[in-house]
């Protein structure tokens, strides 16, 4: 299995090279040259395995330069050892007939990013050995909240790595910020940025492809890689949990083998729903992929009109991980949907960087709409959904999951489509206590610990201990920078102690 770039189809690299580099030198994203196929019999076979077994079988279809033993070590290291609070790793929870919630937040940081970022350090370490670089790998991360903590936790004290995370100073929840600024580990750094997630993400991409910065790092025996979903090693583990969810629904008797399902995903950067699209392209029986956005509904508008336009107001919402206007992984969808037309993708990405918008035309939009539907949910809808789901189904969800649930019910009401549906739940409600308490119409005050106690008392739900213990931890990181001096900050942090 070889990998190419979304902006140059002549590129050919191994999966190990794609993972260690993170992003192609032309600015494009690595994608497999072909998508491996799963038959229905193979899916039924996978349903007889546990999550780790399913992960090994699916990963080896994409990471063909890894041995079975290496993949087994990676998977066991990621999902074993009691790191996840559920034996199923990603349990499927029915909330009504024909609707399941896929809980992706049972890992150490209580967010779906753990599903990939517990695995990526293992993959990256082995990939680096294969490519023979023998350099210290510098991980740069832009985060809208959850990726940062999950990456920090995954790479904490991993030998021959350093990691720096940039987050929007006023664009994450108090709990998300607390998780990052108290992070332990000798190889970690956390920096706030004056701006939003898109500023952080664009700055990180520019640093990745800056020849002067790369030369400086190289002279010190270092090289960049990424833990964002621009890295294929971040995306491929996410394919696993959609296939696993289908297997669990099959085992529970909620669907028949071969029956199609809908998948609903709250997304800002398009990576999580893109993984579901890869599962579909592999042969998973899927009817519709439903993209759920919050008030920053740039993806909804794109999937309805074919025009991507980031020239719009930016909103800070109660679902901050989706407060994004530049959705990086959409580039991979466009490459696949155009049958790998790198020239077209390169043109659209140039338009996006220079004018802030592009239009894919009616024909391509029509093809995408055969698979994708989209909707959005404002703040009032988010609150009403959390309240209604808790009071009617006794199910407590976070703000991001509420956006997905609300969007799905709107889609079902509009279309009458009653296909069995799996809704991705991306974070513990205790990561967003203020938003959830507000939705439940509970008056709250005090610090995060007091909000945790209030939410637990009102709902009867127990806060994950790794969140409850944060308020007693030392704040280690207070740095803040502008988009313009991110490069200087990265070099200072990377070369500290050299």
C-alpha positions in Angstrom: 0.0 0.0 0.0 1.5 3.3 -1.2 0.5 6.8 -0.4 0.3 9.9 -2.6 -0.4 13.6 -2.1 -3.8 15.3 -2.7 -1.8 18.0 -4.5 0.6 15.9 -6.6 -0.5 12.4 -7.7 3.1 11.6 -8.7 4.1 11.3 -5.1 4.7 7.8 -3.8 5.6 7.0 -0.2 5.2 4.1 2.2 2.8 4.3 5.1 5.7 4.7 7.5 6.9 7.7 5.5 3.4 9.2 5.4 3.1 8.9 9.2 6.5 10.3 10.0 6.3 13.3 7.6 2.7 14.1 8.6 2.1 16.4 5.6 3.5 16.3 2.0 6.2 18.8 1.1 3.8 20.3 -1.5 1.3 21.2 1.3 -1.0 18.3 0.3 -2.3 15.6 2.6 -1.2 11.9 2.2 -3.9 9.5 1.1 -3.7 5.8 0.1 -3.3 5.2 -3.6 -6.2 2.7 -3.4 -8.7 1.9 -0.8 -8.7 -1.7 0.5 -12.0 -3.6 0.3 -14.0 -5.5 2.9 -16.6 -8.1 1.9 -19.7 -8.7 4.0 -18.3 -12.1 5.1 -15.2 -10.3 6.4 -17.3 -7.8 8.3 -19.2 -10.7 9.9 -15.9 -12.2 10.8 -14.7 -9.0 12.4 -17.9 -8.9 14.5 -16.6 -12.1 16.3 -13.5 -10.2 17.5 -13.0 -7.7 20.2 -12.1 -4.1 19.5 -8.3 -4.7 19.5 -8.8 -7.7 17.2 -10.8 -5.6 14.7 -8.3 -2.8 14.9 -5.4 -5.1 14.0 -7.2 -6.6 11.0 -8.3 -3.2 9.6 -4.9 -1.4 10.2 -3.0 -4.1 8.4 -4.9 -3.4 5.2 -3.6 0.2 5.2 -0.2 -0.2 6.9 1.3 -2.9 4.8 4.9 -2.1 5.7 4.2 -2.9 9.3 4.5 -6.5 10.5 1.6 -8.2 12.2 3.7 -8.3 15.4 4.4 -4.6 15.2 0.7 -3.7 14.7 -0.2 -6.0 17.5 2.3 -4.2 19.8 0.9 -0.8 18.7 -2.8 -1.8 19.2 -2.2 -3.5 22.6 -0.1 -0.5 23.8 -2.9 1.9 22.8 -6.0 0.1 24.0 -4.7 -2.3 26.6 -3.5 -1.7 30.2 -6.8 -0.3 31.5 -6.4 3.0 29.7 -10.1 2.9 28.6 -12.9 2.7 31.1 -15.0 0.4 28.9 -13.9 -3.1 27.9 -15.6 -2.4 24.5 -13.3 0.6 24.1 -16.0 2.4 22.0 -19.4 1.1 23.3 -22.6 1.4 21.4 -25.5 2.7 23.6 -29.1 2.6 22.3 -31.2 5.7 23.1 -34.3 4.7 21.2 -35.4 2.1 18.7 -33.1 2.4 15.7 -30.8 5.0 17.1 -27.5 4.3 18.9 -24.9 6.5 20.4 -21.3 5.5 19.7 -19.4 6.6 22.9 -15.9 7.5 21.7 -14.8 9.2 25.0 -13.9 6.3 27.3 -10.1 7.0 27.0 -7.7 8.8 29.3 -8.7 12.4 28.3 -12.4 11.7 27.9 -12.6 12.7 24.3 -12.8 10.8 21.0 -9.3 12.0 20.0 -8.0 9.3 22.4 -9.1 6.7 20.0 -6.4 7.7 17.6 -3.9 9.5 19.8 -3.3 6.6 22.1 -2.3 4.7 19.0 -0.4 7.3 17.0 2.7 7.5 19.2 3.2 3.8 18.8 2.8 3.9 15.1 5.1 7.0 14.8 7.8 5.4 16.8 7.9 2.3 14.7 7.5 4.2 11.5 10.5 6.3 12.4 12.6 3.2 12.9 11.5 1.9 9.5 12.4 5.1 7.7 15.8 5.2 9.3 15.6 8.9 10.2 16.9 8.4 13.7 15.9 12.0 14.6 14.0 13.5 17.4 10.4 13.9 16.2 8.9 17.3 16.9 5.1 17.1 17.1 3.3 20.3 16.4 -0.4 20.5 17.1 -3.1 23.1 16.6 -6.1 22.3 18.8 -9.7 23.5 19.2 -9.7 21.8 22.5 -9.6 18.0 22.6 -6.8 17.1 20.2 -4.3 19.1 22.3 -4.8 17.2 25.6 -5.1 13.8 23.8 -1.9 14.4 21.9 -0.1 15.6 25.0 -1.1 12.6 27.0 -0.3 10.2 24.1 3.2 11.6 23.5 4.1 12.3 27.2 7.6 11.2 27.8 7.7 9.1 24.6 11.5 8.7 23.9 12.9 10.9 21.0 9.8 13.1 20.7 8.9 16.6 21.7 5.4 18.0 21.4 4.1 21.6 21.3 0.4 22.4 21.3 -1.1 25.7 20.3 -4.7 26.5 21.4 -6.9 29.6 21.0 -6.6 31.5 24.2 -10.3 32.3 24.4 -11.6 29.4 22.3 -11.6 26.3 24.5 -13.7 25.3 27.5 -12.2 25.9 31.1 -11.9 22.1 31.5 -10.1 21.7 28.2 -7.7 24.5 29.1 -7.1 23.0 32.5 -6.3 19.6 31.0 -3.6 21.1 28.8 -1.9 23.7 31.1 -1.5 21.1 33.8 -0.1 18.4 31.5 2.8 16.4 33.0 5.8 15.3 31.0 9.3 16.4 30.3 8.9 16.7 26.5 5.7 18.7 26.4 4.9 22.4 25.8 1.6 24.3 25.6 1.1 27.8 24.2 -2.0 29.9 23.9 -2.4 31.9 20.7 -4.1 35.2 20.3 -6.7 34.3 17.7 -8.9 31.3 16.8 -8.3 27.7 15.9 -8.0 28.6 12.2 -5.1 31.0 13.0 -3.4 28.2 15.0 -3.9 25.6 12.3 -2.7 27.8 9.5 0.3 28.8 11.5 1.3 25.2 12.1 0.9 24.3 8.5 3.1 27.2 7.4 5.8 26.1 9.9 5.7 22.5 8.6 6.6 23.6 5.1 9.0 26.5 6.0 12.4 25.5 4.6 14.4 27.6 7.0 12.7 26.2 10.1 13.1 22.7 8.8 16.8 23.3 8.0 17.3 24.6 11.5 15.7 21.6 13.1 17.6 19.2 10.8 20.9 20.7 11.9 19.9 19.8 15.5 18.9 16.2 14.5 15.1 17.0 14.6 12.2 16.7 12.2 8.6 17.8 12.2 5.6 15.5 12.3 1.9 16.1 13.1 -0.6 14.7 15.5 -3.5 16.6 13.9 -5.8 14.7 11.6 -3.8 16.0 8.6 -1.5 13.0 9.6 -2.7 9.8 8.1 -1.6 8.0 11.3 -4.3 10.0 13.1 -7.0 9.3 10.6 -6.6 5.6 10.0 -7.4 4.5 13.6 -10.7 6.4 13.3 -11.9 4.2 10.4 -11.8 1.3 12.9 -14.5 2.5 15.2 -17.1 2.9 12.6 -16.6 -0.6 11.3 -16.5 -1.8 14.9 -19.8 0.0 15.6 -21.5 -1.8 12.7 -20.1 -5.1 14.2 -21.6 -4.3 17.6 -25.0 -3.4 16.2 -24.9 -6.7 14.3 -23.9 -8.7 17.4 -26.7 -6.9 19.4 -29.3 -8.0 16.8 -30.1 -4.3 16.1 -29.3 -4.8 12.4 -29.0 -7.7 9.9 -25.8 -8.4 8.1 -25.7 -6.2 5.0 -28.3 -3.8 6.3 -27.3 -0.2 5.7 -26.9 2.3 8.5 -26.7 6.1 8.7 -23.8 7.7 10.5 -24.0 11.1 12.1 -20.9 13.0 13.1 -20.4 16.4 14.8 -17.4 17.8 13.0 -15.4 21.0 12.4 -12.2 19.8 10.7 -14.0 17.1 8.8 -11.6 14.3 9.9 -14.0 12.3 12.0 -16.6 12.1 9.3 -14.0 11.5 6.6 -13.0 8.3 8.5 -16.6 7.2 8.2 -16.4 7.9 4.4 -13.3 5.7 4.1 -15.2 2.9 5.9 -18.0 3.3 3.4 -15.6 3.2 0.5 -14.1 0.0 2.0 -17.5 -1.7 1.7 -19.2 -0.9 5.1 -23.0 -0.8 4.3 -23.8 2.9 4.8 -26.8 4.8 3.5 -26.0 8.4 4.5 -23.2 10.2 6.2 -24.8 13.2 8.1 -22.4 16.1 8.8 -23.5 18.1 11.9 -22.2 21.6 12.4 -22.7 24.2 15.1 -23.3 27.9 14.5 -20.0 27.9 12.5 -21.8 26.1 9.7 -19.3 26.5 6.9 -19.4 22.7 6.2 -23.2 22.7 6.1 -23.3 25.5 3.6 -20.6 23.7 1.5 -22.4 20.4 1.4 -25.7 22.1 0.4 -24.3 24.6 -2.2 -20.9 23.4 -3.3 -19.3 26.7 -2.3 -16.8 26.8 0.5 -16.5 30.2 1.9 -14.6 31.0 5.1 -15.2 34.7 4.7 -17.9 34.9 7.4 -18.4 35.7 11.0 -16.7 33.4 13.5 -18.6 32.4 16.6 -17.4 31.1 19.9 -19.9 28.5 21.0 -20.6 26.0 23.8 -19.2 23.3 21.4 -15.7 24.8 20.9 -14.1 21.8 19.3 -16.2 22.6 16.2 -15.5 26.3 16.1 -13.6 26.0 12.9 -13.9 27.8 9.5 -11.1 26.0 7.6 -11.8 22.3 7.5 -8.5 20.7 6.5 -9.7 17.1 5.8 -12.2 18.3 3.2 -9.2 18.3 0.9 -9.0 14.5 1.1 -12.7 14.1 0.3 -12.4 16.4 -2.8 -9.4 14.3 -4.0 -11.3 11.1 -3.7 -14.6 12.5 -5.1 -12.8 13.8 -8.2 -11.1 10.4 -8.8 -7.7 11.8 -7.6 -7.7 15.0 -9.7 -4.7 16.7 -8.0 -4.8 19.7 -10.3 -8.4 20.5 -9.4 -7.6 20.1 -5.6 -4.5 22.2 -5.9 -6.5 24.9 -7.6 -9.2 24.9 -5.0 -6.7 25.0 -2.1 -4.9 28.0 -3.8 -8.2 29.8 -4.1 -9.0 29.1 -0.4 -5.6 30.5 0.7 -5.8 33.6 -1.5 -9.5 34.5 -1.6 -11.0 32.4 1.2 -13.4 30.5 -1.0 -13.9 28.1 -3.9 -16.8 26.5 -5.8 -16.7 22.8 -6.9 -19.6 23.0 -9.4 -22.9 21.2 -9.6 -21.7 17.9 -11.0 -19.2 17.2 -8.2 -21.6 18.5 -5.6 -24.2 16.1 -6.9 -21.9 13.2 -6.5 -21.0 14.2 -3.0 -24.6 14.6 -2.0 -25.4 11.0 -2.9 -23.5 10.1 0.2 -23.5 13.2 2.4 -26.2 15.2 4.0 -25.6 18.1 6.4 -27.3 20.2 9.0 -26.5 22.6 11.8 -27.6 23.5 15.3 -27.5 26.8 17.1 -26.9 27.4 20.8 -30.6 27.2 21.7 -31.0 24.0 19.8 -27.9 22.5 21.6 -29.4 23.4 25.0 -32.8 22.0 24.1 -31.3 18.8 22.9 -29.2 18.2 26.0 -32.3 18.9 28.2 -34.7 16.8 26.2 -32.4 13.8 25.8 -31.7 13.8 29.6 -35.3 14.2 30.6 -36.9 11.9 28.1 -34.2 9.2 27.6 -32.2 9.6 30.8 -29.1 10.1 28.7 -26.6 12.8 29.5 -24.5 14.1 26.5 -22.0 16.9 26.0 -22.6 19.9 23.7 -20.9 18.5 20.6 -22.9 15.3 20.8 -26.1 17.4 21.2 -25.3 19.1 17.9 -25.2 15.8 16.2 -28.4 14.5 17.9 -30.3 17.7 17.0 -29.1 17.6 13.4 -30.1 13.9 13.1 -33.6 14.5 14.4 -34.0 17.4 12.0 -32.8 15.2 9.1 -35.1 12.4 10.0 -38.1 14.8 10.3 -37.3 16.4 7.0 -36.6 13.2 5.0 -38.6 10.5 6.7 -35.5 8.3 6.6 -35.7 5.8 9.4 -32.6 3.8 8.5 -30.8 2.5 11.6 -28.5 5.3 12.8 -25.3 5.5 14.7 -24.5 9.0 16.2 -20.9 9.7 17.2 -20.5 11.0 20.7 -17.2 12.8 21.0 -16.7 13.9 24.6 -17.7 13.4 28.2 -20.4 15.9 29.3 -18.1 16.7 32.3 -15.6 18.3 29.9 -18.2 21.0 29.2 -19.9 21.4 32.6 -21.0 25.0 32.2 -22.8 24.3 28.9 -24.5 21.2 30.1 -25.6 22.8 33.4 -27.0 25.7 31.5 -28.9 23.4 29.2 -30.3 21.6 32.2 -31.4 25.0 33.6 -29.3 24.6 36.7 -27.8 27.8 38.2 -24.1 27.4 38.7 -21.2 29.3 40.1 -17.6 28.7 41.3 -14.7 27.0 39.8 -14.6 23.8 37.6 -14.5 21.5 40.6 -17.7 23.0 42.0 -19.4 22.7 38.6 -18.4 19.1 38.4 -20.0 18.5 41.8 -23.1 20.3 40.7 -23.5 18.4 37.5 -22.9 15.1 39.2 -25.4 15.9 41.9 -28.1 17.0 39.5 -27.8 14.1 37.1 -26.5 11.2 39.3 -23.7 10.7 36.8 -20.1 10.2 38.2 -17.4 12.5 36.8 -14.4 10.6 35.3 -11.6 10.7 38.0 -9.0 12.1 35.6 -11.2 15.2 35.2 -12.2 15.6 38.8 -8.5 15.5 39.9 -7.4 18.3 37.6 -8.2 21.2 39.9 -5.5 20.2 42.3 -2.8 20.0 39.8 -0.1 22.6 39.2 -0.5 25.0 36.2 2.7 24.5 34.2 2.1 26.5 31.1 1.2 30.2 30.8 2.9 31.2 27.5 0.9 33.1 24.9 1.9 34.2 21.4 0.5 35.8 18.2 0.1 34.0 14.9 3.1 36.1 13.6 5.6 34.8 16.2 4.6 31.1 16.3 7.7 30.2 14.3 10.0 31.9 16.8 8.1 30.2 19.6 8.5 26.8 18.1 12.2 27.2 17.5 12.7 28.5 21.1 10.8 25.5 22.6 12.4 22.9 20.3 16.0 24.1 20.9 15.6 24.7 24.6 18.4 22.8 26.3 20.2 22.1 23.1 
